[in-house]
Amino acid sequence: MDFEPRYTQEQEEFRQQVRAWLKENVPQGIEHPADAIDLTEGQYQLRRDLGRKLGARGWLWPTAPTEFGGGGLDVDRAVVIEEEIDSYGLTNPPYYDSGGRLGGASILVWGTQEQKQVFLPPIFTGGVRTWQLLSEPEAGSDLANVKTTAIRDGDEYVINGQKIFVGSSLGCDYMWTITVTDPEAKRHENLGWFMVPWGLPGITVQPMNLLISGGESGAGSGVKNTVFFDNVRVPAFNLIGAENEGWKVASTHLELEHGSGGRIARNWLVDRLFEHCRGTTRRGQPLTKDPDVRDRLIDVYVEAEIVRLFNLRNYWMRHSSADMTYEGPQASLVRKTSGLRLTRAMLDILGPSGLTHDSDLGAADGHMEAHARAGIVAVHPGGTREIQKVIMARRIGIGREVREKAGALS
Amino acid sequence: MDLALTPEQEMLKTAVRRFVQQEYPKETLLRIASPDDATDDTTPVTPWDRLSSTGWLGTLIPEEFGGEGGSFTDAGVLFEELGRGPVPGPHLSSGVLTALTILEGGTPQQKSDWLPQIASGQMRVAPAVTEPEYGWFEEDVRLAASVDGDNYRLNGSKSFVYDGQSATHFLCAARFQGTGEVGLIMVPTDGPGVASRGLPGFAWNLSEVRLSEVRAGAADLLGGTFAGGWAALERGIAKSVPVLCSFQVGGCQAVYELSVEYSRTRIQFGTPIGRFQRVQDHVIDLVNALDAARWTAYEALWKLDTGREAADGIHLAKVVGSESYYEACNFAHEVHAGVGSMTEYGLTLHTAASRTLYHYLGDPKFHRRRLAEALGL
């Protein structure tokens, strides 16, 4: 058993290469703001530029196949890249691209050879960025209840409907979308997935006012939007998986969204909380010497470690193609629960300084205040905790008569 | 990165599972744990001889001392399966904690005298550390050792001694009246002045030991000196904790499997109770506790195997292992309702073990404090 990538001499050389390259290419001013909504257009463009440069080297999606623009690297090298990018407080990709992460992976499983050749290289090389469009007013936890329709008309599909809690403040290139392709067919047998190009006539994007954007990725995504489709005509080529077989594609997409992809990055927010407590004094001593604070910091640490290990396990399982059952939704459930509980620990530890991003009085440059909001909102994207539990119960083999299998990831 | 067991470890797992099924059926485990037998320290109900022949008592003992020279992860695999029983006995206290403590602080003579006997099961040693004023800190040790010519005399008592009923020797933590230092003295359980009894009630596998004018020679004192004895024990405990955590993981796994099976087969309101989301909640909380315990334990074992700084991982594993086993049993009782409380069903063996092991080698609060120190807070 080995909890770390085994760094061979060759890989250590690779790390030096990555480190040197990042030093050369990560620009000043790219830092993550406390609230993603404060990410400026300028910062966003810096991140996209960095993404394209990483993509050109195959480091943006390191394990994706080379024939479609990925890096074709093994897990251990992917880990090296992720660790080095993480040391800058950045994720990989360095911008919010849930559609790329989930849509790209789903196309790899369900797309035709031609579709893979057309859609994947721009994603894997950082040329395009993709939003995912799933939720609707009538389709939250019950995703299969989407009402947006895509009706065939010659070589095109005509899309009408409304999606909510979508994307970010700074645009995209494609919209990865689930729709109804046969309004007469049975539930689960009536759906289709599309890659919808941004900017087609009939698409309207309207920002939403939310407590904070949240986001399954945990990375900043800025504001969320409502997207309206009004007779939007999409080439039939952009239908991924067969007409009315969208639920199968969804099984892959949702499997990853529910946490089966795993993660290896540390929780920088917890690191930051510890750092804040070490450097802040109350009654003449660092917060970390206060017995109550110590107790709560250890509570936070223990939960963060469990989340880290679940993510690590899933990362390894996915990349070694191990059979997964309940592990994906379990990681999602535990991560969301601990994120919410962290908001309570912050209240105990920080007091009201954790509830403001005031430049004088806010703790840790407003990062704690941002989590006080984000910890609540992040519980729900990608399936509520209750939905994760429903899936876990099916996978454990108690929720239904026949034990449910995990969605296909390859 | 590779989180799989090796093929050899998979084979070990299978072999131990089969052994436990054959040698420790539920009826045997219930008999060992029953309060009637526990008050009688001579009842020969325990198949320790068969266990000794497996060589597993020497898993962590180097080959030069008659052991197998296995890794900590090997020991973890072994103890996870024993924990599924849960099988009490000399495994953890003798084969792991005592052996590691002797390796840390024993003289060359003591290592070559004691370790082969521990590996073969001839000597089964239970460390006797805690006392009525319970605690795992050095200052909690009061058992008095005074000079008696070339020998020492021990007077006092040890309570809550784990694995005491299967032991041939106690390794007693004692405070030297001359210097106040705490050392470790090997005492045969049947020697003059030594009396022990199993503790009745919900305590699992715990004994009280009374020592009255017990004589011990210099050769019985670990390392030949009181100085450094406690430090050797602490190092031994630190390395034993993740192995104990694996035992707790095995217990969590066992009650999880019982609960899944019961959810699938128990019919109420005309349907298996596992269809009810209120019941599912308990099973899900249970598996979350199980997996948290499993991966914190494995990571700590891996840190020990690879010579990494392991203190943070060790304390984390015991916090999570103790809390998880405790909670896992509670959730299992929720799933089973009345049936779970019937002793012949077997769940209560785990429930009892989970409470005793919650404290053994330090409770979560103790390890949280140590974790804070390890993190430099």
Interface residues (C-beta under 8 A of the other chain):
Chain A: M1 D2 F3 E4 P5 R6 V75 D76 V79 F274 R278 T288 R294 D295 L297 I298 Y301 V302 E305 I306 L309 F310 L312 R313 W316 M317 S320 A322 Y326 Q330 L333 V334 K389 V390 M392 A393 I396 G397 I398 G399 R400
Chain B: M1 D2 L3 A4 L5 T6 T73 V260 S263 R264 P272 G274 R275 Q277 V279 Q280 D281 V283 I284 V287 N288 D291 A292 W295 T296 Y298 E299 L301 W302 L316 V319 V320 R368 L371 A372 L375 L377
